[in-house]
Amino acid sequence: MRKAPDMTERGRKAAGLARFFRQQPDRIAALWRRMRMSAHEATDGNQTPLSQLDGLVEPFVRELGLTLEGDDTSPWSRTKAVLRLSPERGARALHEEFSALRRCLVDAAEVLGGGDWEKERINRAVDEAVDSAVALLQRLRDSRVEGPRVPFGGLVVEYFERASRVRHVPPGSRDGRTAMH
């Protein structure tokens, strides 16, 4: 019969998970990016579009590590990064990106020995982030909509994905205009 781990072993594992999130958020972000690329290639085979969360994942994971160490403020509110919101992609794309991030975080917690308490904190933090990002997206569409319950700590920008209408003319080619010297 296997003996249940004592609290000191569990405490060491939890501290290791928090330290990993705080010190190596780039590893979680790399896993998340690979997951996004493989999911996108499986659906349409084209190049993966720029993520709305790219550049935000590392600071968020770092703040999540602080939460796992005992900070009781929202990691989403402490995250200092840029959140790109795309009205064209809508809330569904945000949900998909956050869902992939949640899977990466929970998988890392399981591999590194995190318990139910750590997984609950991870899920709560991602839920707050999703709810906030979707509320911000809705507010972009209609300024009368109430803002998020948990504010985002970084900068929110509207991400435009329309094709550029600027015509590129290779050097040396004639475009029909008279050259001025």
C-alpha positions in Angstrom: 0.0 0.0 0.0 1.3 3.4 -1.0 1.8 6.0 1.7 0.2 9.4 1.1 2.8 12.2 0.7 3.3 14.3 3.8 2.6 18.1 3.8 6.3 19.0 3.5 6.7 17.0 0.3 3.5 18.7 -1.1 4.7 22.1 0.1 8.0 21.5 -1.8 6.2 20.6 -5.0 3.9 23.6 -4.7 6.9 25.9 -4.1 8.6 24.3 -7.1 5.6 24.9 -9.4 5.3 28.6 -8.2 9.1 29.1 -8.8 8.9 27.5 -12.2 6.0 29.8 -13.3 7.8 32.9 -11.8 11.3 32.1 -13.2 10.6 30.3 -16.5 7.3 31.6 -17.9 8.9 31.5 -21.4 8.7 27.7 -21.3 5.0 27.7 -20.7 4.6 30.4 -23.4 6.6 28.3 -25.9 4.4 25.3 -25.2 1.3 27.5 -25.7 2.6 28.9 -29.0 3.3 25.3 -30.3 -0.1 24.3 -29.3 -1.7 27.2 -31.1 0.4 26.6 -34.2 -0.5 22.9 -34.4 -4.2 23.6 -33.8 -4.2 26.3 -36.5 -2.3 24.1 -39.0 -4.7 21.3 -38.5 -7.7 23.5 -39.3 -6.7 25.4 -42.4 -3.0 24.8 -43.0 -2.2 28.5 -43.4 0.2 30.6 -41.4 -0.9 31.1 -37.8 -2.2 34.7 -37.3 -0.7 36.8 -34.6 -2.1 35.9 -31.2 -4.1 38.4 -29.2 -2.2 37.2 -26.2 1.3 37.1 -27.6 3.6 39.1 -25.4 1.2 38.8 -22.6 1.6 35.1 -21.7 5.0 35.4 -20.0 4.1 38.3 -17.7 0.8 36.6 -16.8 2.4 33.3 -16.0 5.0 35.1 -13.9 2.3 36.8 -11.9 0.5 33.5 -11.6 3.6 32.2 -10.0 3.4 35.0 -7.4 -0.2 34.0 -6.8 0.9 30.4 -6.2 3.4 31.7 -3.7 0.6 33.4 -1.7 -0.1 36.8 -3.3 -3.9 37.2 -3.0 -4.4 40.0 -5.6 -5.4 39.1 -9.1 -2.5 38.1 -11.4 -4.5 39.5 -14.3 -4.6 42.9 -12.6 -0.9 42.8 -11.9 0.0 41.8 -15.5 1.9 44.6 -17.3 1.7 43.8 -21.0 -0.3 44.6 -24.2 -3.6 42.8 -24.8 -4.6 43.0 -28.5 -8.3 42.7 -29.0 -9.6 41.9 -32.5 -13.3 42.7 -33.1 -13.0 40.8 -36.3 -12.0 37.6 -34.5 -14.4 38.2 -31.7 -14.8 36.5 -28.3 -14.5 33.0 -29.6 -10.9 33.5 -30.6 -10.1 34.9 -27.1 -11.8 31.8 -25.6 -9.7 29.5 -27.8 -6.4 31.2 -26.9 -7.1 31.3 -23.2 -8.3 27.6 -23.4 -5.0 26.6 -24.8 -3.1 28.6 -22.2 -5.2 27.0 -19.4 -4.4 23.5 -20.8 -0.6 24.3 -20.7 -0.8 25.7 -17.2 -2.8 22.8 -15.8 -0.6 20.3 -17.6 2.5 21.9 -16.1 0.9 21.9 -12.7 0.2 18.2 -13.0 3.7 17.3 -14.2 5.4 19.4 -11.5 3.3 17.9 -8.7 0.8 20.7 -8.2 -2.3 19.7 -6.3 -5.9 20.7 -6.3 -5.2 24.1 -4.6 -2.8 25.1 -7.3 -5.1 24.0 -10.1 -7.9 25.9 -8.5 -5.8 29.1 -8.4 -4.7 28.6 -12.0 -8.3 28.1 -13.2 -9.6 31.1 -11.2 -6.8 33.3 -12.6 -7.6 32.2 -16.2 -11.3 32.6 -15.7 -10.8 36.2 -14.5 -8.6 36.9 -17.5 -11.1 35.5 -20.0 -14.0 37.4 -18.4 -12.0 40.6 -18.3 -10.8 40.3 -21.9 -14.2 39.5 -23.3 -15.8 42.4 -21.3 -13.1 44.7 -22.8 -13.8 43.4 -26.3 -17.5 44.1 -25.8 -16.8 47.6 -24.5 -14.8 48.3 -27.7 -18.0 47.6 -29.7 -20.3 49.6 -27.3 -18.9 52.1 -24.8 -22.1 51.9 -22.8 -21.3 48.3 -21.8 -20.0 47.9 -18.3 -16.2 47.3 -17.9 -14.7 44.2 -16.6 -15.1 43.1 -13.0 -11.4 42.4 -12.7 -9.4 45.1 -14.5 -6.4 44.3 -16.7 -3.1 45.7 -15.5 -1.6 46.4 -18.9 -2.5 48.3 -22.1 -5.4 47.3 -24.2 -5.3 48.0 -28.0 -7.7 47.3 -30.8 -5.9 45.0 -33.3 -6.9 45.7 -36.9 -6.4 42.9 -39.4 -7.5 44.5 -42.6 -5.2 44.2 -45.5 -3.1 47.2 -46.3 -4.3 49.3 -49.3 -0.8 50.7 -49.9 0.5 49.5 -53.2 4.1 48.3 -53.1 6.1 49.3 -56.2 9.5 47.5 -56.5 12.5 49.9 -56.9 13.3 50.7 -60.5 10.0 49.8 -61.9 7.7 52.3 -63.6 4.4 52.8 -62.0 3.1 55.4 -64.5 4.1 58.4 -62.5 6.6 60.9 -63.7 9.9 60.8 -61.8 10.9 64.0 -60.1 14.6 64.8 -59.7 
